[in-house]
Amino acid sequence: MPSLSEQLLREWNDTAVDYGSPGCLHQLIEAQVDRTPEAVAVICDGRSLTYGALDRRANRLAHRLLRLGMEPDSPVGICAERSLELMVGLLAILKAGGAYVPLDPEYPRDRLVYMIEDALGGLATPLLLTQGRLLDALPATSARIVLLEEEGDEPEVRPAVPVDLDQVSYLIYTSGSTGRPKGVMNSHRGIVNRLLWMQETYRLDSSDRVLQKTPASFDVSVWEFFWPLLTGARLVMALPGGHRDPAYLARVIAEEGVTTAHFVPSMLSLFLEAPEAERCGRCDASSAAARPSPTTCSSASTPGWPARCTTCTAPPRRRWTSPSGPAGATADRRWCRSAGRWRTPASTCWTRPSTRCRSPTPASSTSAVSSSLAATGAVPT
């Protein structure tokens, strides 16, 4: 029997996994495109794109960005509502060798001004992707505006741009609650490691439907956007503003057969109180999937949240997980889960990162140790 210190510091942190050289984020998606080009990749408001169509549109936009003078390994702003065009824009930036910088169109103008200047101000050719309907909401900027609706006549072949795992894939700004927002850069290596761990743990396949409802300016959106696309699953994008409407979310989950969704605790509480949430259980019960479908609730816990939705907690309908971690740790560093009856097991680190407990008190006979944590491992820039 290992000592508590041995368990805390070594056993629970034995997370090393050799994924070899898996490729950059967009390259993993391109590999899935080659496997299932005719399968539906993403759906939003009744419109959809197959894997092949998404790839071709992103290729054209990537070539356009390069023609406009996009610099290698540089940030590119993207200010767009949740839509097929947003997904095309994100993938195009990665294909062109850049790092996307999400700019929420609902942010105050002064915050957008600061973020645009901070991220793009030093570039010779700053680029900002957006939608025509948002032009009036954007602040004045020296960045070159690229409209996502204008596809152009660029080639559909994949651009031959060298990208390595240590290049930055995206730059997300913190909330600024402790001062000015700070840009957090995450490498391809960090997000690929995170997504490969998710796939190894949850095993999405072509029968799965993943709900995308988190604004692109929050780190959870990253796995919502890209995890389904490297596994052959379908990305179901909620309407702009739909992430605030529990009844709408319940309807989309039921009608689209969503198998995987993420909630912050406050929204999960509201969602479970909505009468429409009962439809989600009925929908999932009719699924052919043999394994539980994961639903995640991040950061803090909501008292009794799984037990309050019996249609979701009865196996094999829902498997609940509770991940948490800072944006600088590629979204999450530790997680716990439950299938059926909820309990609170010890948090476990996912592969490569490690979480070191620094206990202010001597180890006791229980694993509930009050500690501070230090995250290390395959971390982003």
Backbone torsions as a table, in degrees:
resi	resn	phi	psi	omega
1	MET	NA	119.3	-179.3
2	PRO	-70.6	151.1	175.5
3	SER	-68.3	163.8	-179.9
4	LEU	-61.8	-40.9	178.6
5	SER	-61.4	-42.3	179.1
6	GLU	-63.3	-39.8	-180.0
7	GLN	-67.3	-46.0	-178.0
8	LEU	-65.3	-45.0	-169.6
9	LEU	-90.9	-26.2	-174.7
10	ARG	-119.2	-55.7	-174.5
11	GLU	-61.1	-47.3	-178.7
12	TRP	-74.5	-12.8	178.9
13	ASN	-106.8	11.2	177.9
14	ASP	-82.0	76.6	-170.5
15	THR	-116.9	7.5	-176.0
16	ALA	-64.8	130.3	176.8
17	VAL	-138.7	136.7	178.9
18	ASP	-98.1	104.5	177.3
19	TYR	-90.3	4.8	-179.4
20	GLY	68.1	-136.7	177.1
21	SER	-117.1	82.1	-171.3
22	PRO	-72.1	-17.3	-174.9
23	GLY	101.8	165.2	178.7
24	CYS	-76.8	170.4	-173.1
25	LEU	-56.7	-51.5	-177.3
26	HIS	-67.9	-27.5	178.8
27	GLN	-70.2	-34.5	175.1
28	LEU	-65.0	-38.3	177.9
29	ILE	-69.1	-39.9	177.6
30	GLU	-61.1	-37.2	177.2
31	ALA	-62.9	-37.9	177.3
32	GLN	-70.6	-36.2	174.9
33	VAL	-56.4	-44.5	-179.0
34	ASP	-65.1	-28.8	179.8
35	ARG	-79.5	-39.2	-174.6
36	THR	-136.3	64.1	-174.5
37	PRO	-64.2	-27.7	-175.8
38	GLU	-94.3	-6.1	179.1
39	ALA	-73.7	149.4	177.4
40	VAL	-71.2	125.9	-179.6
41	ALA	-95.3	-41.7	-173.6
42	VAL	-147.5	142.4	179.0
43	ILE	-134.5	140.1	178.4
44	CYS	-153.1	121.6	175.2
45	ASP	53.1	43.8	176.3
46	GLY	82.8	-6.7	176.6
47	ARG	-102.8	151.7	-178.1
48	SER	-146.9	161.7	174.0
49	LEU	-132.7	136.2	171.5
50	THR	-75.5	169.0	176.8
51	TYR	-59.1	-42.6	180.0
52	GLY	-64.8	-43.4	-179.7
53	ALA	-66.0	-40.5	177.1
54	LEU	-60.6	-43.3	-179.5
55	ASP	-63.7	-44.7	-178.4
56	ARG	-65.5	-43.4	179.3
57	ARG	-64.9	-40.0	178.7
58	ALA	-67.2	-36.7	177.5
59	ASN	-62.1	-44.4	-179.5
60	ARG	-62.1	-44.2	-179.6
61	LEU	-67.3	-37.8	178.2
62	ALA	-61.4	-43.7	177.5
63	HIS	-62.1	-36.6	179.1
64	ARG	-65.2	-43.6	179.0
65	LEU	-61.0	-41.5	179.2
66	LEU	-65.8	-39.1	179.4
67	ARG	-65.1	-32.6	-179.8
68	LEU	-77.9	-4.4	175.6
69	GLY	104.0	19.1	178.6
70	MET	-58.1	132.0	-178.0
71	GLU	-85.5	147.0	178.4
72	PRO	-60.4	142.5	175.4
73	ASP	53.6	45.0	-177.6
74	SER	-122.6	155.0	177.6
75	PRO	-76.0	145.0	177.3
76	VAL	-130.4	125.0	-180.0
77	GLY	-75.2	145.4	174.2
78	ILE	-141.3	117.4	-179.2
79	CYS	-120.1	100.6	-174.4
80	ALA	-151.3	148.9	173.1
81	GLU	-76.3	161.7	178.6
82	ARG	-58.5	122.8	-173.7
83	SER	-172.9	170.1	173.7
84	LEU	-60.6	-37.0	-178.4
85	GLU	-63.7	-36.4	177.0
86	LEU	-61.2	-44.6	-179.2
87	MET	-64.0	-40.9	177.1
88	VAL	-61.4	-43.7	-178.0
89	GLY	-64.0	-43.8	179.4
90	LEU	-60.4	-47.3	-178.0
91	LEU	-67.1	-36.8	-179.8
92	ALA	-63.9	-41.4	179.8
93	ILE	-61.4	-43.5	178.5
94	LEU	-63.9	-42.2	-179.9
95	LYS	-63.2	-32.7	-179.4
96	ALA	-82.3	1.6	177.1
97	GLY	88.3	15.5	-178.1
98	GLY	-103.8	-178.6	175.7
99	ALA	-120.4	126.0	-177.2
100	TYR	-81.5	143.3	178.8
101	VAL	-119.4	100.7	-178.4
102	PRO	-71.8	131.0	179.1
103	LEU	-122.1	108.1	-175.6
104	ASP	-69.8	121.8	-179.7
105	PRO	-63.5	-14.5	178.7
106	GLU	-89.6	-4.4	178.4
107	TYR	-67.4	152.6	173.9
108	PRO	-59.4	150.1	-176.1
109	ARG	-60.0	-39.2	-178.0
110	ASP	-67.1	-31.7	176.6
111	ARG	-68.5	-41.8	177.6
112	LEU	-63.1	-41.4	178.5
113	VAL	-57.7	-48.0	-178.5
114	TYR	-62.8	-46.2	-177.0
115	MET	-64.7	-42.4	179.7
116	ILE	-63.2	-44.7	-179.6
117	GLU	-68.1	-41.0	-177.4
118	ASP	-67.4	-40.4	-175.7
119	ALA	-85.7	-37.1	-171.0
120	LEU	-111.7	-10.5	-170.3
121	GLY	-59.4	-31.0	-176.4
122	GLY	-90.9	5.3	-176.0
123	LEU	-87.6	146.3	176.1
124	ALA	-68.1	-36.7	179.3
125	THR	-130.9	79.1	178.5
126	PRO	-69.8	137.1	-178.5
127	LEU	-124.0	141.3	179.7
128	LEU	-135.9	114.7	178.0
129	LEU	-88.2	138.5	178.6
130	THR	-158.1	-179.3	177.0
131	GLN	-108.0	147.3	-176.6
132	GLY	-54.8	-36.9	-177.1
133	ARG	-70.9	-11.0	-179.3
134	LEU	-101.6	-0.9	-175.1
135	LEU	-57.7	-40.3	-177.9
136	ASP	-69.3	-22.2	-178.8
137	ALA	-85.9	-14.8	-178.2
138	LEU	-79.6	143.2	175.0
139	PRO	-73.9	161.4	175.8
140	ALA	-61.2	136.5	-176.6
141	THR	-149.9	152.7	176.0
142	SER	-84.4	-5.2	-179.9
143	ALA	-67.9	146.9	176.0
144	ARG	-74.6	123.0	-178.4
145	ILE	-84.2	129.3	177.3
146	VAL	-120.7	118.8	-178.8
147	LEU	-83.6	127.7	-177.3
148	LEU	-68.0	-25.5	-179.2
149	GLU	-73.4	-21.4	-177.5
150	GLU	-89.4	102.1	-174.5
151	GLU	-78.6	-32.3	-179.8
152	GLY	72.4	-173.1	-177.0
153	ASP	-118.5	34.6	178.5
154	GLU	-70.2	160.3	179.9
155	PRO	-65.1	151.6	-178.6
156	GLU	-91.7	-5.5	179.3
157	VAL	-72.4	154.0	-179.5
158	ARG	-68.8	133.2	180.0
159	PRO	-66.0	139.3	-179.7
160	ALA	-88.9	74.4	-178.5
161	VAL	-112.5	119.9	178.5
162	PRO	-69.6	126.6	177.9
163	VAL	-133.9	134.2	178.2
164	ASP	-114.5	167.4	-172.8
165	LEU	-64.0	-22.1	-177.9
166	ASP	-91.3	0.0	173.9
167	GLN	-74.9	154.3	-179.9
168	VAL	-74.2	133.5	179.4
169	SER	-99.0	-33.8	177.4
170	TYR	-155.2	158.1	-179.9
171	LEU	-132.0	110.3	-178.0
172	ILE	-112.6	134.7	-178.8
173	TYR	-88.0	141.2	176.8
174	THR	-70.1	172.4	-175.8
175	SER	-68.3	-23.8	-176.7
176	GLY	80.1	16.7	-177.4
177	SER	-66.4	-21.7	179.3
178	THR	-110.3	22.7	-178.2
179	GLY	140.7	-150.8	178.6
180	ARG	-69.9	146.8	176.0
181	PRO	-58.7	144.5	-179.6
182	LYS	-119.3	132.6	179.4
183	GLY	-77.0	127.2	178.9
184	VAL	-108.5	117.0	-177.9
185	MET	-93.6	132.4	178.8
186	ASN	-123.1	132.2	-175.5
187	SER	-83.1	163.7	172.1
188	HIS	-58.4	-39.7	-178.7
189	ARG	-59.4	-44.5	-178.2
190	GLY	-64.4	-49.0	-176.4
191	ILE	-73.3	-33.5	177.2
192	VAL	-65.0	-42.8	177.0
193	ASN	-58.7	-43.8	-179.1
194	ARG	-63.8	-43.2	-178.1
195	LEU	-72.2	-36.4	177.0
196	LEU	-66.0	-36.5	174.2
197	TRP	-63.0	-44.3	179.7
198	MET	-60.0	-43.9	-179.0
199	GLN	-67.0	-39.3	177.4
200	GLU	-63.5	-33.3	-176.8
201	THR	-84.4	-42.9	-171.8
202	TYR	-106.6	-21.3	173.4
203	ARG	58.1	59.8	171.9
204	LEU	-63.6	151.3	172.8
205	ASP	-144.4	-171.3	-173.2
206	SER	-65.4	-15.6	178.6
207	SER	-83.9	-9.5	-175.1
208	ASP	-85.6	151.4	176.1
209	ARG	-128.7	122.2	-176.4
210	VAL	-108.9	125.8	-179.5
211	LEU	-80.0	128.5	175.6
212	GLN	-109.6	106.4	-177.6
213	LYS	-133.7	-9.9	-179.3
214	THR	-78.0	131.5	176.1
215	PRO	-54.1	144.1	-175.6
216	ALA	-62.5	-16.3	179.9
217	SER	-81.1	-2.9	176.8
218	PHE	-110.7	144.0	-170.1
219	ASP	-65.7	-27.7	178.7
220	VAL	-58.9	-30.0	-179.5
221	SER	-59.1	-26.5	-174.4
222	VAL	-62.4	-49.3	179.2
223	TRP	-73.2	-29.3	175.2
224	GLU	-61.3	-41.8	-179.7
225	PHE	-66.6	-49.0	-162.8
226	PHE	-104.2	-28.4	-178.8
227	TRP	-56.7	-50.1	-179.9
228	PRO	-61.0	-32.0	-174.4
229	LEU	-76.3	-16.3	175.9
230	LEU	-99.0	5.0	-179.1
231	THR	-121.3	-4.5	-177.5
232	GLY	87.3	5.1	177.4
233	ALA	-79.2	179.6	-179.7
234	ARG	-111.4	133.7	177.4
235	LEU	-91.7	122.4	179.6
236	VAL	-108.8	108.9	-176.4
237	MET	-93.1	126.4	175.7
238	ALA	-71.6	157.0	177.1
239	LEU	-65.4	155.2	174.4
240	PRO	-54.0	130.3	-177.9
241	GLY	82.5	-11.3	-176.9
242	GLY	-65.5	-21.4	-179.2
243	HIS	-68.1	-10.7	-179.9
244	ARG	-97.2	-3.6	-171.3
245	ASP	-114.4	99.3	-177.7
246	PRO	-58.0	-39.7	-178.8
247	ALA	-64.8	-42.9	178.3
248	TYR	-62.6	-45.0	-179.2
249	LEU	-61.5	-42.4	178.8
250	ALA	-61.0	-40.0	-179.9
251	ARG	-65.8	-44.1	179.7
252	VAL	-65.0	-43.8	179.8
253	ILE	-58.3	-43.1	-178.8
254	ALA	-71.5	-48.1	-174.0
255	GLU	-70.0	-34.4	-178.3
256	GLU	-94.2	-2.3	179.4
257	GLY	66.5	38.5	-178.2
258	VAL	-61.3	132.2	179.2
259	THR	-108.1	-16.9	-177.0
260	THR	-138.2	129.4	-179.1
261	ALA	-148.2	157.7	178.9
262	HIS	-123.9	140.5	176.2
263	PHE	-135.6	142.4	164.7
264	VAL	-79.8	156.6	-172.8
265	PRO	-54.9	-43.9	-177.1
266	SER	-63.6	-40.4	-179.7
267	MET	-72.5	-34.9	177.9
268	LEU	-62.7	-40.1	178.9
269	SER	-60.7	-45.6	178.1
270	LEU	-65.5	-39.2	-178.8
271	PHE	-62.1	-45.0	-177.8
272	LEU	-68.5	-22.5	178.2
273	GLU	-81.9	-15.0	-178.8
274	ALA	-76.3	131.7	179.5
275	PRO	-56.8	-30.1	-177.0
276	GLU	-67.2	-17.5	-178.7
277	ALA	-61.4	-24.9	177.9
278	GLU	-59.6	-30.1	-179.0
279	ARG	-63.9	-29.3	-177.6
280	CYS	-64.3	-40.8	179.6
281	GLY	-64.7	-41.9	-180.0
282	ARG	-64.6	-39.9	-180.0
283	CYS	-63.5	-46.9	-176.7
284	ASP	-68.5	-30.8	-179.1
285	ALA	-64.6	-26.6	-178.7
286	SER	-89.3	-0.7	-179.6
287	SER	-69.6	149.1	178.9
288	ALA	-83.5	-5.8	-177.2
289	ALA	-63.8	135.7	-177.4
290	ALA	-88.2	-14.3	-177.0
291	ARG	-108.1	161.0	176.3
292	PRO	-64.3	147.5	177.8
293	SER	-92.1	130.8	-176.9
294	PRO	-77.8	134.9	168.4
295	THR	-124.3	127.6	-175.5
296	THR	-109.3	146.6	175.0
297	CYS	-130.3	112.7	-169.2
298	SER	-88.5	161.4	172.2
299	SER	62.5	-115.1	-174.2
300	ALA	-77.4	160.7	179.5
301	SER	-91.4	153.2	173.9
302	THR	-108.1	121.0	-172.4
303	PRO	-51.4	122.2	174.8
304	GLY	68.4	19.0	-169.2
305	TRP	-62.9	-42.7	178.9
306	PRO	-69.3	-37.8	-176.6
307	ALA	-65.2	-19.6	-176.2
308	ARG	-81.0	-5.2	179.1
309	CYS	-129.8	84.5	-172.9
310	THR	-64.4	-28.8	178.7
311	THR	-67.8	-24.0	-179.1
312	CYS	-92.2	-26.5	-172.7
313	THR	-92.3	-15.1	-179.6
314	ALA	-72.1	116.7	-179.7
315	PRO	-59.7	147.2	3.0
316	PRO	-97.4	27.8	-170.8
317	ARG	-70.8	-44.9	-175.0
318	ARG	-137.2	136.5	169.2
319	ARG	-115.4	123.9	-175.8
320	TRP	-99.0	136.2	173.0
321	THR	-129.9	154.0	-179.1
322	SER	-129.6	87.3	178.1
323	PRO	-87.5	158.3	175.1
324	SER	-157.3	156.8	179.1
325	GLY	158.6	163.0	-178.6
326	PRO	-80.0	161.5	178.5
327	ALA	-58.9	-32.5	-179.9
328	GLY	-70.5	-6.1	178.6
329	ALA	-107.1	31.8	-178.4
330	THR	52.8	51.1	172.6
331	ALA	88.8	-57.0	-175.7
332	ASP	-139.7	156.9	174.7
333	ARG	-123.5	-25.6	-176.1
334	ARG	-145.2	161.5	-174.3
335	TRP	-157.7	158.7	169.0
336	CYS	-141.2	162.3	-174.1
337	ARG	-146.9	167.2	177.1
338	SER	-151.1	142.6	171.0
339	ALA	-120.6	125.1	-178.0
340	GLY	76.6	-125.2	-176.1
341	ARG	-63.3	128.1	-175.1
342	TRP	-76.4	138.5	169.7
343	ARG	-142.8	171.8	-178.4
344	THR	-116.5	86.9	178.5
345	PRO	-75.9	173.2	178.0
346	ALA	-66.7	144.2	176.3
347	SER	-65.4	144.6	-179.7
348	THR	-125.0	137.8	178.1
349	CYS	-76.9	144.3	172.2
350	TRP	-87.4	174.8	-164.6
351	THR	-59.5	142.7	178.2
352	ARG	76.5	-53.1	176.1
353	PRO	-64.9	155.6	173.2
354	SER	-133.7	147.0	-179.3
355	THR	-116.9	113.6	-177.1
356	ARG	-94.1	124.2	177.7
357	CYS	-82.4	131.5	175.1
358	ARG	-117.0	93.6	-173.1
359	SER	-84.8	130.6	178.4
360	PRO	-79.5	-9.2	-178.0
361	THR	-127.0	158.4	177.5
362	PRO	-59.4	147.7	179.8
363	ALA	-60.0	137.4	179.3
364	SER	-107.8	-171.0	-177.8
365	SER	-85.0	1.2	179.6
366	THR	-116.0	153.5	179.4
367	SER	-81.5	-4.6	178.6
368	ALA	-83.2	77.1	-176.5
369	VAL	-102.8	128.5	176.2
370	SER	-75.6	119.2	-172.9
371	SER	-147.6	163.2	164.9
372	SER	-100.7	157.4	-173.9
373	LEU	-119.6	143.1	173.9
374	ALA	-123.9	115.3	-177.5
375	ALA	-90.9	132.6	177.2
376	THR	-138.4	177.9	175.3
377	GLY	117.2	-147.1	-178.9
378	ALA	-77.3	74.5	-174.1
379	VAL	-96.1	158.5	178.9
380	PRO	-74.7	178.5	180.0
381	THR	-64.2	NA	NA
